Amino acid sequence: MSTASTSSTPPSATPQLSFPEADVALLTFDDPKKGANVLSSGVLDQLGCCLDELEKRPDVKGLVIRSGKPGSFIAGADLREFAVSLDAPKSEIARMCQRGRRLFERLSTLPLVTVAAIDGVCLGGGAELAIWCDHRVMTDEPKTQFGFPEIKLGLYPGWGGTARASRIVGLSNAIELVAGGETIGAKAAQSMGLATDVIEPAQLQAAAIRLIRSEQQSGKYREERGRLRQPVAMTETELAFLGATASAYIQQQTKGHYPAPVAALELMLEAASLDIDAACEREAEGMAELFGSPVNRALINVFFLSDRNKKDTGVVGADVAPRPIKSVAIIGAGIMGRGIAATNLRRDNKVTITDAAPGALKAAVELILGEASYDKHLKGPDSRRAVHFASLLHSTATEADTIGSDLVLEAVVEDPGVKKTIFARLEHRLPADAILASNTSTIPITQMAQGMSHPERFCGIHFFNPVRTMPLVEVIRGAATSDQTVATAVAHAKSLGKSPIVVKDGPGFLVNRLLLFYLAEAVELLVEGVDPRDIDRAGKQFGMPLGPLAVYDLVGLDTAFHAGRVMYEAFPDRVPLSPIVGALNRAGRLGQKTGAGFFSYAKNKERGEFDPKLLQILSPYIREQKQKLSAGDIGMRLVLPMLTEATRLLEEQIVRDPRDIDLGIIYGIGFPAFRGGILFWADTMGFENILKLLEKFRPLGKRMEPTPLLVEMAKSGRRFY
Ligand code: NAI
C-alpha cells in the first residue's frame, strides 16, 4: 500500500512534501544550508505552498511534520530577520505576527489530521508550529526539548503560541512555559498534555501515522479542534489567584527590570476569557509593543554576542587546527582545581589531579565525583554516573604523573614563585604536542613564561568561580603564546560548554580589571559618607546581581585586598587605594567566610545585613558627606569608571572586538543582560550624554576622565554597534 512519492516543490526548498503512504503526507524541514532548521520568511512561504498543495488533495487524510536533522526539530524563528525589523512600525509588527499565526492556524483547520513528530529541540516559532497541530509525538531523548524562549529576548510568542498553549495545557502550565522561558523534556510535555505519545526515535514516524489512523476512525480531533477555539475554562476567582501568585513570582525573579514576563502574564490572563481569534489578535498587538523596545534590543544583542562567540575560533586569519584535548592534568585540588576537574569529567575527558597538601586529594576526589555526577532531577549525585566518572579520574600525590596529559593546567595558590617552580619542573618533560596553562586570576602570563623553553605552548585559561555555573573562560595570550595554543585552549573551553574570550595579557585581564573599578568606587562612596545600603541598592537598581559591597564579601576581603594592590600598582593614576579594605582585614572581617565583612552574615550565611559595628571601623576614614547623592548618581558613579576602563581596554587592544567586552562583562560579572553590555548601554545612552555625565564627576580624577575613544565617539557620532 505504500506508494512513496514526492511533490512538485523545488528540491532545494524547505520544507518538502512527500507521501510515504497514499493517504499520508510527510512534511520534512531540512535546510541544507543550516545546522538547525529556522523559520525564515522563505521557509514560511514554502510552508504556505505545501499547505496549499495539501488543500487540493482530498485523498490525503493525515500530515506528519518532521525534521530531516536527527536530534533537532526546529530551533525557532530567524532572528537575523527579526533584527532587521526592529525599527518597523508597530502596525507592521502586528501584521507580521498575524501572517505567521494565520499560516500555522491552517494546521488546525486542514481537512486532515496533523501531527508534529518531534525529535530534538523544538523551540520558539518551531514550538508554535507544533502547537497548532492536532497532536505532538516526541522522542524520549534528552535532546528533545520543547519551549518558548522568546521571553529571554524580551518578547513572547507571537504566532498564536500564548493563546494555543493556554488552551492545550491549561493556563497555569502555559504561563509557566511562556513567562518562565525554560524548556521541558518529552515526559514533562506528556504529563501536561502537550505530547500525546513519547517513543524512541526509530518508531517516531510510525507512531505519528498510527495516531492519524486512529483519529481518522474516531473523528475525535474534530471535537478537540472546536474546544480549542473556545475561551479557557476558568472561574474569575481561579484567574485572580493565578494572577496574584504568578505576578509575585515574576516580580521576585525579574526585580522589575524585564517587562516581557509581566506583559505575557497580563495578556494570557486577559485572553483566557476570549475565543481563540480574539486571543491571537491581542497577542499580536502586545507583541508589537514589546518588539523593538530597549530591553528587546539589548537582549537580541546578547543573543548575537553569544552566537558570535560560538563561531569564534579565537584566532583571526591564521589557519590553525586546534589540537584535540582528551586528557587533562590539574595541579592544585582547591576550589578551582576541583571545579575544573568535575567539568572535564562531565565531558568524558580523562582527569589526573594532584595537590601538595596531604589529605587534600582524598577529600577532593569525593567532592569532584559528587559535583560531576550531580543530577538536578535527583537533587544529588547519580551513583551510576559517579562510578563511570571514577574510572576517568586519577588522583595522585606524584606531580610527575601529570606528564602525558594533553593539557596540564595549574590551579595552585596565587603566588608567582610557587607557580613558576611547578612550570620549571614540568615544562621540559611534557610531550611536544601538550599545552601548559595557568588558571591565575591576576599574574601576567608573560611574566610566568619567562625562563620557559617553549613559552609558545603556554597560556592562561581562567575559569570563574563556581566553575559549574559560570559560562565565561578567559583565554589569555602571553607575548609568546602561539596561535595554535590559543586555538586549542578556545576549542577545549568550548568542548566544556563554556564561552571563551581571548584576551591579551595585562593586569586583571578583562573581567577582573572592570570589576575592580565597580568595587573600588563603592569604597570611595563609603569614604564620602554614603550609607553602605544605599551603595548596594544603587548597584542593584542599575541591574547588577549584587551590590559592590556584597561582591567584596563574597570574594573575600583578603583576596580583594591583594587584587586591589595589583591593580593599584598597575594603574596608580586611576585606581583609588583606600585604607578601608585593609582596616576590615585587620579587624578579621573577611566577608561571608568569617561571618562579617561590609555586612554581617550572623543570621544568614549568604544574605548580609547592615551591621552598625562597620561604622565604628569606618569612622576614622569617613569624611562628612557634603551633599547627598541621589540613587541615580550613586549608580552612575559605580558604572562610569567601568565604562571608561572598558574603552581603555579597547584602546590597548586587550580584546579583539568590543563585543568581547560586552559578553565578558555579562557572563563574568553579571552585568545586566537587559542593558545589552556596557558598550551597548553606552551606545543607547549616546556619547554626548556619557560625556556630560562624566563631566559631573570629573573632579574625582582620571577614572572619570573621558578617554580619547569616548571623545572621538561623541564627536563622530559613531557607535560601537
Ligand atoms: P585554593 O586555595 O582553594 O586551592 C589551591 C590548592 O593548591 C590547595 O589545595 C593547595 O594545597 C594546592 N597547592 C598549593 N601549592 C601547591 C603546589 N606547589 N603543588 C600542588 N598543589 C599546591 O585556591 P583556588 O581558589 O582554587 O585558586 C587556585 C587558583 O585559581 C589561583 O591562582 C587563583 O587566583 C585562581 N582563581 C581563583 C578563583 C576563585 O574564585 N577562588 C577564580 C578564578 C581563578
Boltz pocket constraint, residues with backbone or C-beta under 6 A from the ligand:
constraints:
  - pocket:
      binder: B
      contacts: [[A, 331], [A, 332], [A, 333], [A, 334], [A, 335], [A, 336], [A, 337], [A, 354], [A, 355], [A, 356], [A, 357], [A, 360], [A, 410], [A, 411], [A, 412], [A, 413], [A, 414], [A, 415], [A, 418], [A, 422], [A, 439], [A, 440], [A, 441], [A, 442], [A, 462], [A, 463], [A, 464], [A, 465]]
      max_distance: 6.0
